[in-house]
């Protein structure tokens, strides 16, 4: 099974998974009439808007078998095809969602659970924090473990960890000129633990600025570095990059390990005809210096 970012072309498959999951899996906890009403509540275009505006991942095993949507600190949707229920698909998607929430800087994950899924979430550490809403959905939340800091930078105790939130280090996946540690140091950052990595199902797109865009069967190379929250905030508060937005990715290191990391991308990617020859030249030189594959370096235009 593979988990990848959703694409606009997934809309029909995700809508089908949602409807089938509700009608088959929810019925033991509600009447068929209630399940039909729930399945019909989705507004037209909702899934396309979720893919465009939120983080949506799809579990694929030959075909799409489940999906999860994250909106900031909230798991907004999680559905698994009934034929794949109780095979760990939902657990894998939930873990992926929690990693996204965690890497975005949130300490708590929130969601609303139907009655049929309540035990699933309670067994995974979620707790009720209010009464169910008018549709019978239970508000749940879960305290997430801190993003793992670099082993050489550990607070002495939990109290120090909580009071030193801004100094905690977070892994960031850089794919543009910020891969240059000398440049980051000039901007007041002190990056540590640099590791060459790549993220799957993303492609590099260059215009006036660089960004990654979801693209099945492509991979983007970059460097994972550990920075503090304050350093990240200061770096992306500069006017030239303030339009970038963070999202969580799984970066594959050269030893094959996957690490969750933040990755900053443009909400609207450059058009296919947009160019910045000077930036492309600098980036080619940097990627060659870092040691990326020759065909990847040559593809930077």
C-alpha positions in Angstrom: 0.0 0.0 0.0 1.2 3.5 -0.9 0.0 6.8 0.6 0.2 9.8 -1.8 -1.2 13.3 -2.2 -4.6 13.4 -3.8 -5.2 14.9 -7.3 -8.2 16.5 -8.9 -8.7 13.3 -11.0 -9.2 11.4 -7.7 -12.6 13.1 -7.0 -14.8 10.4 -8.4 -13.0 7.6 -6.6 -12.9 9.4 -3.3 -16.6 10.3 -3.5 -17.3 6.6 -4.1 -15.2 5.5 -1.2 -17.0 8.0 1.1 -20.5 6.9 0.1 -19.7 3.1 0.3 -18.0 3.5 3.7 -21.0 5.3 5.1 -23.6 3.0 3.7 -21.8 -0.3 4.6 -19.7 0.5 7.7 -22.0 3.0 9.5 -25.2 1.1 9.3 -24.6 -1.1 12.4 -24.6 2.1 14.5 -27.5 3.9 12.7 -30.4 3.2 10.4 -30.1 2.9 6.7 -32.2 6.0 6.4 -29.8 8.0 8.6 -26.8 6.6 6.6 -28.4 7.7 3.3 -29.0 11.2 4.7 -25.3 11.3 5.8 -24.0 10.1 2.5 -26.1 12.8 0.7 -24.9 15.6 2.9 -21.7 16.2 0.8 -22.0 19.5 -1.1 -21.2 19.2 -4.8 -17.5 20.0 -5.4 -16.6 19.5 -1.7 -13.9 16.9 -2.4 -12.3 19.0 -5.2 -12.2 22.0 -2.8 -10.7 19.8 -0.1 -7.9 18.7 -2.5 -7.3 22.3 -3.5 -7.5 24.0 -0.1 -6.5 21.3 2.4 -4.1 18.4 2.7 -5.7 15.2 1.3 -3.9 11.9 1.1 -5.0 8.7 -0.7 -4.2 5.2 0.3 -3.6 3.2 -2.9 -3.3 -0.5 -3.4 -3.7 -0.9 -7.2 -6.6 1.5 -6.9 -7.6 4.1 -4.2 -8.8 2.3 -1.1 -9.1 5.1 1.4 -8.4 8.8 2.0 -7.9 11.4 4.8 -8.3 15.2 4.8 -6.5 17.5 7.2 -7.5 21.2 7.7 -4.8 22.7 10.0 -5.2 20.9 13.3 -8.3 19.0 12.3 -8.8 15.6 10.7 -11.7 16.7 8.6 -12.5 13.4 6.9 -11.3 9.8 7.0 -12.9 7.0 4.9 -11.8 3.5 3.9 -13.4 1.3 1.3 -15.5 -1.4 3.0 -13.6 -4.2 1.2 -10.4 -3.0 2.9 -11.8 -2.3 6.4 -9.9 -3.7 9.4 -6.7 -4.1 7.4 -4.8 -1.2 8.9 -5.6 1.3 6.1 -7.5 3.7 8.4 -4.7 3.5 11.0 -2.1 4.3 8.4 -4.1 7.2 7.1 -4.8 8.6 10.6 -1.1 8.3 11.5 -0.2 10.2 8.3 -2.7 12.9 9.2 -1.4 13.2 12.7 2.1 13.6 11.4 0.9 16.4 9.1 -0.8 18.2 12.1 2.3 17.6 14.3 4.7 19.0 11.7 2.6 22.0 11.1 3.2 23.0 14.7 0.0 21.9 16.4 0.1 20.0 19.8 -3.4 18.7 19.5 -5.4 16.9 16.8 -9.2 17.4 16.6 -11.9 15.6 14.7 -15.6 14.7 14.8 -16.4 10.9 15.0 -19.5 9.1 14.0 -20.8 6.6 16.5 -19.6 3.6 14.4 -16.0 4.9 14.3 -15.9 6.1 18.0 -14.1 3.0 19.3 -11.5 3.2 16.5 -10.5 6.7 17.6 -10.7 6.0 21.4 -8.4 3.1 21.0 -5.9 5.4 19.3 -5.7 7.9 22.1 -8.6 10.3 21.3 -10.9 11.6 24.1 -14.3 13.1 24.1 -14.4 16.7 25.0 -18.0 17.7 24.4 -21.5 16.2 23.7 -22.3 15.0 20.2 -23.7 17.5 17.7 -27.1 17.4 16.0 -25.9 14.7 13.6 -24.6 12.5 16.4 -20.9 13.3 15.7 -18.7 13.2 18.8 -16.0 16.0 19.1 -12.7 14.3 19.9 -9.2 15.4 20.5 -5.8 13.9 21.1 -2.6 15.4 22.5 0.2 14.7 20.1 3.8 13.9 21.1 6.3 16.6 20.4 8.0 16.6 17.0 11.2 14.7 17.7 14.1 17.1 18.1 17.6 16.4 17.1 19.1 14.0 19.6 21.9 16.4 20.5 19.4 19.1 21.5 17.3 17.6 24.2 15.7 19.6 27.1 16.6 18.3 30.5 13.0 17.7 31.6 9.4 18.1 30.5 9.0 21.5 32.2 12.0 22.8 30.3 10.6 21.3 27.1 7.2 23.1 27.5 8.8 26.4 28.4 11.3 26.2 25.5 8.8 25.6 22.8 10.2 28.1 20.4 13.7 26.6 20.6 12.5 23.1 19.7 13.9 22.0 16.3 11.8 20.8 13.5 12.9 19.1 10.3 12.3 21.2 7.2 12.7 19.9 3.6 14.3 22.6 1.4 14.4 22.1 -2.4 15.4 25.6 -3.6 18.2 28.0 -2.8 17.5 27.6 0.9 19.4 24.3 0.6 22.5 26.5 0.9 23.4 26.4 4.6 25.6 29.5 4.1 22.7 31.4 2.9 20.6 30.3 5.8 23.3 31.4 8.2 23.4 34.8 6.6 19.7 35.1 7.4 20.3 34.3 11.1 19.5 30.6 11.1 21.7 27.9 12.5 20.7 24.7 10.6 21.9 21.4 11.9 21.6 17.7 10.9 21.6 18.3 7.1 20.6 15.2 5.1 20.0 14.8 1.4 16.5 13.5 0.7 13.7 13.3 -1.8 9.9 13.4 -1.6 7.8 11.2 -3.8 4.8 12.3 -5.9 6.0 15.9 -6.1 7.7 17.7 -8.9 9.8 20.9 -8.9 8.3 23.8 -10.8 10.2 26.9 -11.5 8.9 30.3 -12.4 9.9 33.6 -10.8 10.1 31.4 -7.6 10.3 27.7 -7.0 7.7 25.4 -5.6 6.7 21.8 -5.5 3.5 20.6 -7.0 1.7 17.2 -6.6 2.7 15.0 -9.4 2.3 11.2 -9.4 5.4 9.2 -10.5 7.7 12.1 -9.9 10.1 12.9 -7.1 11.8 16.1 -5.9 15.3 16.2 -4.4 16.2 18.4 -1.5 17.9 18.7 1.8 16.3 18.1 5.2 17.6 20.4 8.0 16.6 21.0 11.6 15.7 24.5 12.5 13.9 26.1 15.5 10.4 27.4 15.3 11.7 31.0 15.7 14.2 30.5 12.9 11.5 29.2 10.6 9.1 32.0 11.4 11.8 34.6 10.8 12.9 33.0 7.6 9.5 32.9 6.0 8.4 36.4 7.3 10.7 38.0 4.7 8.6 39.7 2.0 10.2 37.7 -0.8 9.0 34.4 0.6 6.1 35.3 2.9 3.6 33.9 0.5 4.8 30.4 1.0 2.7 28.0 3.1 3.9 25.0 5.1 2.7 21.5 4.5 3.8 18.1 5.9 5.7 15.7 3.7 7.5 12.4 4.2 11.1 12.8 3.1 13.1 9.7 2.1 16.7 9.9 3.3 19.6 8.3 1.4 19.5 5.3 3.8 15.8 4.7 2.9 14.3 6.0 6.2 11.3 8.2 6.0 11.1 11.3 8.2 8.2 13.8 8.5 9.2 17.3 7.6 7.7 20.7 6.9 7.9 21.8 3.3 7.0 25.4 2.2 5.2 25.7 -1.1 3.3 28.4 -3.1 -0.5 28.2 -2.8 -0.6 29.0 -6.5 2.2 27.5 -8.6 3.9 29.4 -11.4 2.4 29.1 -14.8 4.1 26.6 -17.3 5.5 29.5 -19.3 6.9 31.5 -16.4 10.7 31.6 -16.2 13.5 33.0 -14.1 16.8 32.1 -15.9 19.0 33.6 -13.2 17.3 31.6 -10.4 17.4 28.4 -12.5 21.2 28.8 -13.1 21.8 29.3 -9.4 19.7 26.3 -8.5 21.4 24.1 -11.0 24.8 25.0 -9.6 23.6 24.3 -6.1 22.1 21.0 -6.9 25.2 19.9 -8.7 27.3 21.0 -5.6 25.0 19.0 -3.3 25.4 15.9 -5.5 21.9 15.3 -6.9 21.5 13.0 -9.9 22.8 14.5 -13.2 19.4 14.0 -14.9 17.6 15.9 -12.1 20.1 18.7 -12.2 19.8 19.0 -16.0 16.0 19.1 -15.8 16.1 22.4 -13.9 15.2 25.1 -16.4 
